[in-house]
Every structure is written in structure tokens, then in C-alpha cells.
């Protein structure tokens, strides 16, 4: 039983360490990243089009404010599929190339959005 306790303690410690280190790791590669936020509701993505600076890491946060089919969407250029329940948020990180357009759309291709890197 003593052995099990130790393992549990280690796992908890690692989880706490991971949580506290995460923001530092995100900033570790020199320089500020850029932040962007896209809100999702029953009518789609807001804003549906945004531009970012090329060559600089983007932290893109999707915030779900309501139910709708945009709660499940794909970002083919980043090979990401995201499903988000109302009230939840998710941040993805990527570094766009100059001139790149990164589109995202709900699975029915009804609601669309795009990020353009300049
Ligand atoms: Cu749809």
C-alpha cells in the first residue's frame, strides 16, 4: 500500500508541476506570441475573418458561447478537429507562414472562418 501511495503522490506532483510550468513553456522560445480570440455561437464564428502576423506564433482561442453546429469544426491546414461544448474554450498554437490562409469550417461547411497571415 505504501508503494501505491508513492506513485499517486508522484503523479499528483507531476500534474501540479505540469500545470504551473505550462505558461512558461509557452513563452520560452523567445519573444511574445500574438493572441487571437474567435467566439462561437449559434450563428457561427465571430470574427469570421482575422489577420495575424506571419512568422510569429499565434495562440488562437476559440470560445463557445452557445450551442450550434459551429461547436464542432475542422481546421484542415493545421490538421485539427475541435469540438467545443457551450461555455468551454480551447487554445491552439501555430506559427503561420507569410501569405498563408488558414480556413476553418463546421463539419457541414455551413459556418466558415479564416485567418490570413501577413
Ligand atoms: Cu454546420
Boltz pocket constraint, residues with backbone or C-beta under 6 A from the ligand:
constraints:
  - pocket:
      binder: B
      contacts: [[A, 69], [A, 70], [A, 106], [A, 107], [A, 108], [A, 109], [A, 110], [A, 111]]
      max_distance: 6.0
